[in-house]
């Protein structure tokens, strides 16, 4: 067998703590496709370059080779529905590109169905490429499957830095890999100043809820509409409710049918996908942000709402609890029934909304990009001390 291409393996003893790094960000999906992992990977790449590092993104998602000043290596391979790569050629191509780009470290961005992350990360660490793997989702029902894979493949013993975007997402990984292999938290980032918004004038007798999500079962948009129906039944005379749902997805036809069947077409508006500028404009006219999902690993949309000054109502067992404290930045519910209680409470209590909004507008979030980039670079340098010698 012919030798593989030479691997670029930095010598940890010779790594300067402050020298710029060559970083390969690997993701199954990337812009122009829109989603949580796509946008966070894009923003991380941009912020790393602004901090003086050199970044290349490796992805099978079709699109331009330069996005907002970041180079993108797009692998031309067959894809399953939802743009999921599945061929061995795709995974081999990642390793080849990481070597040819001579990266100091590879950063793999993973969800539940992310074969590019998990398979290519294995190939990268076998080749001696220092690697960080970040989980962007809560495994939930999939955790037993990953535990079985660990028993079969031993992925929990890989010499890589495992991480997740929140403690909630990290906990299942920690249970599998054990206490001898720390799992870091590398949260999603935000530019606080970008989301600081002045509230627009609005009628005193109307309270506007806003939610930003993919209209898919995992995000539970139908459950949100059912909660809204129950909240409406408890409003006092003279107070009206308005709901704006931002996003697109496969559940939209069912949501529209539910709105018509329940007389909610004048209350709830499905506005579709919106740009960040358009979302900021909607936030300026809103009073409360709502996040109904149970399996929310971080909740970047909720964080954007919080930084815009909106009180956030969300589930207490999600990653949102790591930047929303109950009765300070928002209200955290233990169940759907409790969420109806908390929504009714915040809609009917003007003083509570005002107090939370003032706190959110005056207090920056703890995950500004300036801090998040530093945490990522620390993880990269740790990975560079763990990488083994390359194997054939």
C-alpha positions as CSV (number, residue, x, y, z in Angstrom):
1,X,0.0,0.0,0.0
2,X,1.3,3.5,-0.9
3,X,2.0,5.8,2.0
4,X,-0.7,8.3,2.9
5,X,-0.1,12.0,2.5
6,X,2.2,13.4,5.2
7,X,0.3,14.6,8.2
8,X,0.9,18.0,9.8
9,X,1.3,17.3,13.5
10,X,2.4,20.3,15.6
11,X,5.0,19.6,18.3
12,X,3.2,20.6,21.6
13,X,6.5,21.5,23.2
14,X,7.0,24.1,20.6
15,X,3.6,25.7,20.6
16,X,3.6,29.3,21.6
17,X,0.7,30.3,23.7
18,X,0.0,33.4,21.7
19,X,0.9,32.5,18.1
20,X,-2.0,32.5,15.6
21,X,-3.4,29.1,14.7
22,X,-4.4,27.5,11.4
23,X,-7.9,26.1,12.2
24,X,-10.1,23.7,10.2
25,X,-13.8,23.9,11.1
26,X,-15.6,20.8,9.9
27,X,-19.3,20.6,9.7
28,X,-21.9,18.4,7.9
29,X,-23.8,21.6,7.1
30,X,-22.9,25.2,6.5
31,X,-24.2,28.4,5.0
32,X,-25.9,29.2,2.7
33,X,-28.0,26.6,4.4
34,X,-29.6,28.2,7.5
35,X,-29.7,26.6,10.9
36,X,-28.2,26.7,14.4
37,X,-25.0,24.8,13.6
38,X,-24.6,26.5,10.3
39,X,-24.8,30.0,11.7
40,X,-22.7,29.3,14.8
41,X,-20.0,27.6,12.7
42,X,-20.0,30.6,10.3
43,X,-19.9,33.2,13.1
44,X,-17.1,31.2,15.0
45,X,-15.0,31.2,11.8
46,X,-15.5,34.9,11.3
47,X,-14.7,35.7,14.9
48,X,-11.6,33.5,14.9
49,X,-10.2,35.3,11.8
50,X,-10.9,38.7,13.4
51,X,-8.9,37.5,16.4
52,X,-5.9,36.9,14.0
53,X,-6.2,33.2,13.3
54,X,-6.4,31.5,9.9
55,X,-9.6,29.5,9.3
56,X,-10.8,27.1,6.6
57,X,-14.2,25.5,6.7
58,X,-14.7,22.0,5.3
59,X,-18.2,21.0,4.5
60,X,-20.2,19.0,1.9
61,X,-22.9,21.8,1.7
62,X,-22.8,23.4,-1.8
63,X,-22.2,27.1,-2.0
64,X,-19.5,29.7,-2.6
65,X,-15.8,29.2,-1.8
66,X,-15.6,32.5,0.2
67,X,-18.2,33.5,2.7
68,X,-17.8,36.8,4.5
69,X,-14.0,36.6,4.1
70,X,-13.7,32.9,5.3
71,X,-12.4,30.3,2.9
72,X,-14.7,27.2,2.4
73,X,-13.6,23.9,1.0
74,X,-16.8,22.3,-0.3
75,X,-16.6,18.5,-0.8
76,X,-18.5,17.4,-3.9
77,X,-20.1,14.1,-2.8
78,X,-23.5,12.5,-2.9
79,X,-25.8,13.6,0.0
80,X,-28.8,11.9,1.7
81,X,-32.0,14.0,2.4
82,X,-31.2,16.9,4.7
83,X,-27.8,17.2,3.1
84,X,-26.2,14.3,5.1
85,X,-23.0,12.9,3.7
86,X,-22.7,9.1,3.7
87,X,-19.9,7.9,1.4
88,X,-16.5,6.8,2.5
89,X,-15.1,9.2,-0.1
90,X,-16.6,12.1,1.8
91,X,-14.9,11.1,5.0
92,X,-11.6,10.4,3.4
93,X,-11.8,13.8,1.7
94,X,-12.0,15.5,5.1
95,X,-8.8,13.9,6.3
96,X,-7.0,14.7,3.0
97,X,-8.1,18.4,3.2
98,X,-7.0,18.7,6.8
99,X,-3.6,17.5,5.8
100,X,-3.2,19.5,2.7
101,X,-4.3,22.7,4.5
102,X,-1.7,21.9,7.2
103,X,-4.1,22.9,10.0
104,X,-2.9,23.1,13.6
105,X,-6.2,21.8,14.9
106,X,-9.5,20.6,13.5
107,X,-12.8,21.6,15.1
108,X,-15.7,19.3,14.3
109,X,-19.2,20.6,14.8
110,X,-21.8,17.9,15.5
111,X,-25.5,17.3,16.0
112,X,-27.2,13.9,16.4
113,X,-27.0,13.0,12.7
114,X,-23.5,14.2,11.9
115,X,-21.5,11.4,10.2
116,X,-19.0,13.9,8.9
117,X,-18.2,14.9,12.5
118,X,-18.0,11.5,14.1
119,X,-16.4,9.4,11.3
120,X,-14.0,12.1,10.0
121,X,-13.0,13.0,13.6
122,X,-11.9,9.4,14.1
123,X,-9.8,9.5,10.9
124,X,-8.3,12.9,11.9
125,X,-7.2,11.8,15.3
126,X,-5.7,8.5,13.9
127,X,-3.7,10.7,11.5
128,X,-2.5,12.8,14.4
129,X,-4.4,15.9,13.6
130,X,-5.3,17.6,16.9
131,X,-9.1,17.7,17.2
132,X,-11.9,19.3,19.2
133,X,-15.4,17.8,18.9
134,X,-18.3,20.1,19.9
135,X,-21.8,18.7,20.4
136,X,-24.6,21.2,19.4
137,X,-27.6,19.1,20.6
138,X,-29.0,17.2,23.5
139,X,-28.7,13.5,22.8
140,X,-31.8,12.7,24.8
141,X,-33.3,9.4,23.3
142,X,-30.1,8.9,21.2
143,X,-27.8,8.7,24.3
144,X,-28.0,4.9,24.6
145,X,-27.0,4.5,20.9
146,X,-23.9,6.6,21.5
147,X,-23.1,4.6,24.6
148,X,-23.3,1.4,22.5
149,X,-21.1,2.9,19.9
150,X,-18.6,3.7,22.6
151,X,-18.5,0.0,23.7
152,X,-18.0,-1.0,20.0
153,X,-15.5,1.6,18.9
154,X,-14.1,3.1,22.1
155,X,-14.7,6.7,20.9
156,X,-14.7,7.9,24.5
157,X,-11.0,7.1,24.7
158,X,-10.0,9.1,21.6
159,X,-7.2,11.6,22.4
160,X,-9.4,14.6,21.4
161,X,-11.1,17.4,23.3
162,X,-14.8,16.6,23.7
163,X,-17.0,19.6,24.3
164,X,-20.6,20.8,24.1
165,X,-22.4,24.1,23.9
166,X,-23.9,23.8,27.4
167,X,-23.7,21.7,30.5
168,X,-27.1,20.2,29.6
169,X,-25.6,19.0,26.3
170,X,-22.3,17.9,27.9
171,X,-23.8,15.7,30.7
172,X,-24.7,12.6,28.5
173,X,-21.2,12.7,27.0
174,X,-19.6,12.9,30.5
175,X,-21.6,9.9,31.6
176,X,-20.1,7.9,28.8
177,X,-16.5,9.0,28.7
178,X,-16.2,9.0,32.5
179,X,-14.4,11.4,34.9
180,X,-10.9,10.8,33.5
181,X,-11.8,12.5,30.1
182,X,-13.2,16.1,30.8
183,X,-15.9,17.4,28.6
184,X,-15.6,21.2,28.1
185,X,-18.4,23.7,27.6
186,X,-17.8,25.9,24.5
187,X,-21.0,27.9,24.4
188,X,-22.5,29.5,21.4
189,X,-21.5,33.2,21.0
190,X,-23.2,36.4,20.5
191,X,-22.2,40.0,19.9
192,X,-24.0,41.8,22.7
193,X,-23.9,45.2,21.1
194,X,-25.4,43.9,17.9
195,X,-28.6,42.8,19.8
196,X,-29.0,45.8,22.0
197,X,-32.3,47.2,20.8
198,X,-34.4,50.1,21.8
199,X,-38.0,49.1,22.3
200,X,-40.4,50.7,19.8
201,X,-43.7,52.3,21.0
202,X,-46.6,49.8,21.2
203,X,-50.2,49.8,22.4
204,X,-50.6,49.4,26.2
205,X,-53.4,46.9,25.8
206,X,-51.5,44.4,23.6
207,X,-48.8,42.0,24.7
208,X,-46.6,40.5,21.9
209,X,-44.9,37.2,22.2
210,X,-42.2,36.2,19.7
211,X,-40.6,32.9,19.0
212,X,-37.8,32.0,16.5
213,X,-37.5,28.4,15.6
214,X,-37.4,25.8,12.8
215,X,-41.0,24.7,12.3
216,X,-40.2,21.0,13.0
217,X,-41.4,18.6,15.7
218,X,-38.2,18.8,17.7
219,X,-38.8,22.5,18.3
220,X,-42.4,21.9,19.3
221,X,-44.2,24.8,17.4
222,X,-47.6,23.0,17.6
223,X,-47.2,22.7,21.4
224,X,-46.6,26.5,21.5
225,X,-49.9,27.2,19.6
226,X,-51.8,24.9,22.0
227,X,-50.3,26.8,25.0
228,X,-51.3,30.1,23.4
229,X,-54.8,28.9,23.0
230,X,-54.9,28.1,26.8
231,X,-53.3,31.5,27.7
232,X,-56.0,33.3,25.7
233,X,-58.7,31.7,27.8
234,X,-57.2,33.2,31.0
235,X,-56.7,36.9,29.8
236,X,-58.6,39.6,31.7
237,X,-60.9,41.8,29.7
238,X,-59.2,44.6,27.8
239,X,-55.9,42.8,27.3
240,X,-55.0,41.4,23.9
241,X,-52.4,38.9,22.9
242,X,-50.3,38.9,19.7
243,X,-47.9,36.1,18.8
244,X,-45.2,36.3,16.0
245,X,-43.5,33.0,15.0
246,X,-40.3,33.4,12.9
247,X,-39.0,30.5,10.9
248,X,-39.9,27.9,8.3
249,X,-40.1,24.1,8.3
250,X,-42.1,21.0,7.5
251,X,-44.8,21.6,10.2
252,X,-46.0,24.9,8.7
253,X,-49.1,23.4,6.9
254,X,-50.3,21.7,10.1
255,X,-49.7,24.9,12.1
256,X,-51.8,27.0,9.6
257,X,-54.6,24.4,9.7
258,X,-54.6,24.5,13.5
259,X,-54.7,28.4,13.5
260,X,-57.8,28.3,11.2
261,X,-59.5,25.6,13.1
262,X,-59.1,27.3,16.4
263,X,-59.8,30.9,15.4
264,X,-56.2,32.1,16.0
265,X,-55.4,33.6,12.6
266,X,-55.9,37.1,14.0
267,X,-53.7,36.3,17.0
268,X,-50.7,34.3,15.6
269,X,-48.7,35.3,12.6
270,X,-46.3,32.9,10.9
271,X,-43.9,35.3,9.2
272,X,-41.4,32.7,7.8
273,X,-37.7,33.0,7.7
274,X,-36.2,36.5,8.4
275,X,-32.8,38.1,8.2
276,X,-31.0,39.2,11.4
277,X,-31.9,42.8,10.7
278,X,-35.6,41.9,10.3
279,X,-35.5,39.8,13.5
280,X,-34.1,42.7,15.4
281,X,-36.9,44.9,14.1
282,X,-39.5,42.4,15.2
283,X,-37.9,42.1,18.6
284,X,-38.2,45.9,19.0
285,X,-42.0,45.6,18.9
286,X,-42.2,42.5,21.1
287,X,-42.6,42.1,24.9
288,X,-41.6,38.4,25.6
289,X,-39.6,35.7,23.9
290,X,-40.9,32.1,24.1
291,X,-38.9,28.9,23.6
292,X,-41.2,25.8,23.9
293,X,-38.6,23.1,23.0
294,X,-37.7,20.4,25.5
295,X,-34.4,19.3,23.8
296,X,-32.7,22.7,23.5
297,X,-29.0,22.3,23.9
298,X,-28.3,26.1,24.0
299,X,-31.0,28.3,22.6
300,X,-29.2,31.0,20.6
301,X,-32.5,32.6,19.5
302,X,-33.5,32.9,23.1
303,X,-30.2,34.5,23.9
304,X,-30.7,37.0,21.1
305,X,-34.1,37.9,22.5
306,X,-32.6,38.2,26.0
307,X,-29.9,40.6,24.7
308,X,-32.6,42.6,22.9
309,X,-34.2,43.2,26.3
310,X,-37.0,40.6,26.1
311,X,-37.9,38.5,29.1
312,X,-37.6,34.8,28.1
313,X,-40.0,32.0,29.0
314,X,-38.5,28.6,28.4
315,X,-38.1,25.1,29.8
316,X,-36.1,24.7,32.9
317,X,-34.2,21.5,31.8
318,X,-32.8,23.1,28.6
319,X,-29.5,24.8,28.0
320,X,-31.4,28.1,28.2
321,X,-31.2,27.9,32.0
322,X,-27.5,28.6,31.7
323,X,-28.1,32.2,30.8
324,X,-31.7,32.7,32.1
325,X,-32.2,32.7,35.8
326,X,-35.9,32.2,36.9
327,X,-37.5,35.5,37.8
328,X,-34.4,37.6,36.8
329,X,-33.9,37.4,33.0
330,X,-37.2,35.4,32.5
331,X,-39.3,32.5,33.7
332,X,-38.4,28.8,33.5
333,X,-41.2,26.2,33.4
334,X,-41.0,22.6,34.5
335,X,-43.7,21.3,32.0
336,X,-46.1,22.5,29.4
337,X,-48.8,23.0,32.0
338,X,-46.4,25.1,34.0
339,X,-45.4,27.0,30.9
340,X,-49.0,28.1,30.4
341,X,-48.9,29.3,34.0
342,X,-45.7,31.2,33.4
343,X,-46.9,32.7,30.1
344,X,-50.1,33.8,31.6
345,X,-48.2,35.4,34.5
346,X,-45.8,37.4,32.4
347,X,-48.5,38.5,29.9
348,X,-50.8,39.8,32.7
349,X,-48.1,41.3,35.0
350,X,-46.8,44.5,33.4
351,X,-44.4,45.3,36.3
352,X,-42.8,41.9,36.1
353,X,-42.2,42.3,32.3
354,X,-40.8,45.8,32.8
355,X,-38.4,44.7,35.6
356,X,-37.0,41.8,33.6
357,X,-36.7,43.9,30.4
358,X,-34.7,46.6,32.2
359,X,-32.4,44.0,33.6
360,X,-31.8,42.4,30.2
361,X,-31.2,45.7,28.5
362,X,-28.7,46.9,31.1
363,X,-26.8,43.7,31.7
364,X,-24.6,42.1,28.9
365,X,-24.8,38.4,28.5
366,X,-21.8,36.3,29.7
367,X,-21.2,34.7,26.3
368,X,-20.0,37.6,24.1
369,X,-17.8,36.5,21.2
370,X,-14.8,38.1,22.8
371,X,-15.0,35.6,25.7
372,X,-16.2,32.6,23.5
373,X,-13.3,32.9,21.1
374,X,-10.8,32.8,24.0
375,X,-12.4,29.6,25.3
376,X,-12.3,28.0,21.9
377,X,-8.6,28.8,21.4
378,X,-7.8,27.4,24.8
379,X,-9.5,24.1,23.8
380,X,-7.5,24.1,20.5
381,X,-4.2,24.4,22.4
382,X,-5.3,21.7,24.8
383,X,-6.1,19.4,21.8
384,X,-2.6,20.1,20.4
385,X,-1.1,18.6,23.6
386,X,-3.2,15.5,23.3
387,X,-2.8,14.5,19.7
388,X,-0.9,11.2,19.1
389,X,1.6,10.4,16.5
390,X,-0.1,9.7,13.1
391,X,-0.8,6.1,12.1
392,X,-1.2,4.6,8.7
